[in-house]
Amino acid sequence: MAQTRIGILTGGGDCPGLNAVIRAVVKSATRLGWETFGINHGFEGLLEPVSCTRLDHREMGALLTAGGTVLGTTNRGRFTAKVGHGNVARVPDEILDQAKRNFILLGLRALVCVGGDGSLTIAQQLFEHGIPLVGVPKTIDNDLEATVFTFGFDSAVACATDALDRLHTTAASHNRVMVLEVMGRYAGWIAAHAGIAGGGDIILIPEIPFTYEAINRKIAEREQMGRLFTLVVVAEGARPKGGDFVTQGVQQSDREARLGGIGSQVAAEIQRRTGKETRVVVLGHLQRGGGPTCFDRLLCTRFGAKAVQLIKEEQYGYMVAHVPPDTKAVPITQAIGRLRTVPPEGDLVHTGRMLGMSFGDEE
Ligand code: F6P
């Protein structure tokens, strides 16, 4: 009887921990006597010219801590399913057909699709097209429904918190306002977590539209207390009340909008209104680079092992999810329907407010 063979691919933007998931899948599959094929360049590797690599469990050791993905990934190409803010496009039938044909030709029993909102939306379409698969939730944005944490998020928060710690000392030395712009797309999880963990003074997130009056008030309040510097954390998707998202570069119709630039606008406006010397740092892709934190390593390992277990149990169309204290299986459709955003009245924001942090609103 032929050996069972499964495939794994990483889709969308990269993030710390992708390799750790690959390692966990390969090692768990090997213990079941299965072989694993890595599909290269995201879903694209399933299309002609097909590109895949047999993954040897003896070569997985270094992957636990390595950043990026050894399989490569892409958030554009023939499989685009997410365009613009929340719009879903249908992957053309001929592309789905071709992927299914190659899946069969490769002799795969099932596919592990590691990805965020966009990639899991594609995975769901492939599943409905007849490819047995399971999903693993990846994204630094932590904006997927049905899981409390996606992997990569904790690593991004660690990076942003470290940046805030560094900005803290230079801001205090110069009595400046320091503005840190972080990623997160339409969700403020990175900004809120790093802002609170890093002792930020003002945290601006997409879920709570801000006013410059409220920001000024907070800075003035600090000055009155003798605190002559201020740390501002701005999520790239934050926007002033009644304003729109700030985007950068030429926007392409076949992919999600590229957010960025709100940090500079906020910094310029603070300097204009308060006269205080203000500097801005855009953390950008540093948040996606490098290896995973211990938390993410563990999460990736649990996710990878659980994904293989789901395949063993033929629970296809499901995504592994972290619902503390357990790792569970949830239908992929539950994860991709809408984005999970920071509840403005939730515990996280409440914690910040209790400590006197401002979210740029009237409160
Ligand atoms: O979704 C992850 C993410 O890093 C977002 O936080 C950010 O808006 C976007 O991807 C950046 O994408 P790109 O790598 O295409 O610049």
Residues whose N, C-alpha, C, O or C-beta is under 5 A from the ligand:
A	BS01	F6P	G13 D141 M183 G184 R185
